[in-house]
Amino acid sequence: MRIKSLAIAVIAFAGLAAPASAGAVTLIGSGSVAAQPVLQALFATYTKQVNHKVHFVYTANGGNAGVKDVQSGTSQFAGQARTPLPSDAGTTYIKAFMDGLCLDVNPKNKLSSISIQQTHDIYRGLLTNWSQVPGSGLETTIDPVGRDTNGGTYNFFLQAVLNNEAPATNVNALTADGLVVNAVKQDENAIGYAGLAWQGSKKLKALKVNGIPCEAKKISVEPLKYPLSRYLFIVLPGDGSTSPPALTKFIDWMRLSPLAGEVISKAGGVPAFNKKK
Amino acid sequence: MLGALVCAVVGLLLAMIVTVLVHGWPSFSHNGLAWFGAGGDVDDQLNAISLSGQAGAEYIYTFHAWPLIWSTILITGGAVLIALFSALFVAVFIVEFAPEWMSNILQPVVRFLASVPSVIYGLIGVVVLVPFIGNNLVTEGQKASVAGVISLTGYSLLAAITVLTVMIAPLMVSIFSDGLRSVKPGWIEGSLALGVNRWRTTWKIVVRTARPAIVAGTVLAVARAIGEAVMLAMISGSVGFSPNPADGVIFIYEPSRPLAPTIVKNIDQLSSPPSNATLFAIASVLLFSAAFLSLTGWVARRSMRKYGAA
């Protein structure tokens, strides 16, 4: 008797998990945490205004894990914030939109501009005191903050700033972009890096990099004005031809339509190829 | 039916242990006993291991885990020592001295605290304790003295031990107080009737009789502390650095990274075969220490059985 009711309960749960309506398509993705805010906004707009029958499930488990999911077939697409590596064999990278990596300090720091070279030296442990960075108005020890090796932001920073040299041991490697931002807000001696979507707080000051402010309008495809601009990618299995048509349609819409462009800018990204209205 | 279930559970456990050991074996066999020793920068080694797997060249396995082991010993040991003393006194108070209405409130509160998920403690640590230590306790002179080597920003032994103590103490209190409560009332009454005062009775009769429960609670707490990953990954610091007691006061402000958080922080590198072996080797050390702990606890309880309760 008990076993019977247990079985009924299990079946009921399985019923709950089944797709809600017939004819609907659910696209499953995973990957980059950095791309998540923009992707979620795009998914919501697409389902609401373009095609009611397409639904999205996106798990932000990190870019590398996302690509692995695509390789193993667990996910139909992945969000990714770094360029392809040899270990990504069997996948196709599609440029979706752009993002800028800002260098942030606490507002109590008077510094307004920093060069790539200075940043490199700070994260390599060559500059350890703010007095060595002209303009900061501080005489204290620098607390550099960064991401751990799981982050796509870390990989981008490693390539773009550190020339693939490992960061120094005094760099505090945190487990999430949000924790980096949090650390900079709470510590006036800190410096950290985070994407455009994290900016806009009064407790955080984005520095000009090589004299160019970290703003959406300075980030564009050609020429790459802001030195730390990067593409965010959608990763598909194989050469992309095996993906369901609903997914390919969504990707075209995301890359080209003016509506998607607006959604991307609102969510903190920078549209790369979208047509203007 | 039940027997089959038990066999299945035991079989699953054995399969898990074998899987972990087999996956971790290459790392042990390449390093030998030096695996547990010191030498070189452990983060550089992990990085080299991971890169060698991605490049497809010959795999590198060189790994010396001592900074991680030392950090685990310091953080777990510190937290368990502090928690053991405070939990013992709290449990004695709840069972023997507190008025009934108070123990009626304290008991469920302690039970609840013992079951709070560790991420919550981690969040509180990151938002409150870490910045407090970094901005108020660490001085500029102390920071400058180690500049370029490590950052004293509050991610520290002090933060890790404090939060871990708060996390495991309630677990100990609730097991200790169960043990204290199960002491036969006749023994306590007998002691009191002989004119022994209450404090001495508690110490010599109640706590002594409840020793098996105290051992059991401590073993459980140590196991939870050693395996704690998420909370420590958030606040212990992220460098494979060995805090040095010879550094003086700075010692407790120094960051480090225990074994379990190392697995969390490098989980992305599982796809690289040598990293996979190294992480599983760390996992088997954790698994082995857990098994060793429950064995020690069992032996200790057995030898104390003559004292009665539990």
Interface residues (C-beta under 8 A of the other chain):
Chain A: G62 N64 A65 K68 L85 P86 S87 G125 L126 T128 N129 T140 T141 I142 D143 P144 V145 D148 T149 N150 A166 A168 T169 N170 V171 N172 A173 L174 T175 L179 N182 A183 Q186 D187 N189 A190
Chain B: D41 D43 D44 N47 S50 Q54 A55 G56 V126 V127 V130 P131 G134 N135 E140 K143 A144 V146 A147 G148 V149 I150 S151 T153 G154 Y155 A233 M234 G237 S238 V239 F241 P255 V264 K265 N266 I267 D268 Q269 S271 S272
